[in-house]
Amino acid sequence: MIEVNQIPLETKWALATQALTGALSAHLDALYRAVGKEKYVEIIHQIWTLIGQGSASVVQSMDMKLDNAKLVGEAGVTLCMCAMGPEYKIEEVEASENRTVMKVIECPWKNRMNEFGISHDLLSACDTAFWNEFVKSLNPNVTMKHGKQMHRGDQYCEWIFETKK
């Protein structure tokens, strides 16, 4: 029998995060099929708002400095990388205190949905609810919006963090 300690840490992390995104993708698809689009969006909004709040609490517990758009964006990327693993490939394209743009070039969610044949559009409700609550909880003077989105057919995703004007 293989002992867990025999598996390299990076491999354990990759397996755990693939299982997480796989299980959540299957849940999203099952929920959508069970309740339809309108109810799905309503339920998912509630769930992912709570996930955004909880994730913000985790970041806040680490006493990270979060007083500008760049720091909030970097906190979000750090959390996503830790939670969803080495499949996530994210580059910082633009970085200033008032505006930071992250480019996601590989996404574990897209990978799982491709593997399972699930519509990528199911991510829109999750993404919006999570990021709105996460950013607002960390710094209400910062906003996050999506530019390009892979689940909408673009080659990559853009996460744009800006200071409110």
PyMOL commands that set and color helices and strands:
alter all, ss='L'
color gray80, all
select helices_A, chain A and resi 4-6+9-61+69-84+108-116+120-138+150-152
alter helices_A, ss='H'
color red, helices_A
select strands_A, chain A and resi 89-95+99-106+142-146+157-163
alter strands_A, ss='S'
color yellow, strands_A
deselect
rebuild
show_as cartoon
